[in-house]
Each structure stands twice: as C-alpha cells, then as structure tokens.
Amino acid sequence: MSLAFLELTSNLRKLKERNKRMSSFWKTRIATLVWGFIVSIIFTGKLIVAVPMFTVMVIGNTILMKIFIKESDTKSLKKNIE
C-alpha cells in the first residue's frame, strides 16, 4: 500500500474519533451552517448580500438552539428526579 493511502486512512480514523466526541448540538450546528450558507447564496444570488443575511441567521439560530436544548435538558432532569 502506498504511504499516501495509509496516511489517508489514519486521518479518517482520527476524524471518526473526533466525530464521536462531538456533541449532537455541534453536529447539528455545523450541518445547519453549511445548509444555511448554501441556501442564502442560492436565494440572494450575491455573496455580498448573502453573508450579512447568513450571519443574522446564524446568531438567531444559535440562540434559539441553546434555549431549546436548555429547556429539554431541564425537563429530562426533572423526570429523572421524580
């Protein structure tokens, strides 16, 4: 096997390990970031308009996600206590 292939497989293993440690919040956040940026560029057609629009979306969505995750965590904790 070539050295490049072995290095590639090693990097893939490291990426899988890092992915296992990443929380579901950040996995979802990264997916929505990529999807949101693509949609905003397609929707506006101009990068200069898409970037500010995307920035506002990211800030708002992150705040909402944090709020909903805190509420769901609190509900699950209350269930465990009862």
N, C-alpha and C positions, 0 to 999 in steps of 0.2 A: 504494500500500500504506500501511496505517496505521503510525504510529510505534510503536504497541504490538506489532504483528506483527514489525516489523523488530527491535525490542529483544528479543523472544522468540526469534527465530531466531539473533540474536547470542549470547544466553545459552546456547542449545542447542549452538552451535558451541564455546563456551568449555567447556561441560560435557563434550563429546566429547573435547576436547583434554586436559582434566584426567583423564578416564577412561582415556585411552591411557597416561598417565604412571603411573597407579596400578598397583602390583604385584598379581600374582594372589593373593598372601596376603591383602591388604586387601580385594580384591573378594570373595573367599570369606568373609572375616571379616564384612563388612557384611551379606552375604546370610544368613549363619547367625545373626547378631544379630537381624535382622528376623524371620526364621522362628522362632527360638527364643523371642522375646518373645511372638509371636502364639500359639504352641503352649502356652507356660506360662500365659498368661491363659485360653485355652480350657480347658486341663486343670484349673486350680485354680478358675476362676470368680471369683476375688477378686484385685484388684490388690495388696492388702496382703500376700498370700501369694506372688503371682507375682513380685514384684520381688526379694525375697531369694533365691528359688529360681533366678531368671534370673541374678542376679549370680554365684552359685556356679557355674552352668553356664558363664557367660562366662569366668570366671577359669580354670576347669579346661580348657575347650576351647582357650583361647588358649595355655596352657602345652603342651598336647598337640600343637597345630598347630606351634608353634615347634620342639618336639623332632623331630617327623616331618620338617619341612622341613629342619632341620639335617642329619638323617641322610641324606635323599635328596640334598641338595647335596653332602655328603661323598662319597657313592657315585659321583655323576656326576663329581666332580673326580678320584677315583681312576681311573675309566675313561679320562678324558682324558689322565692322566699315563701310563698303560700304553699 
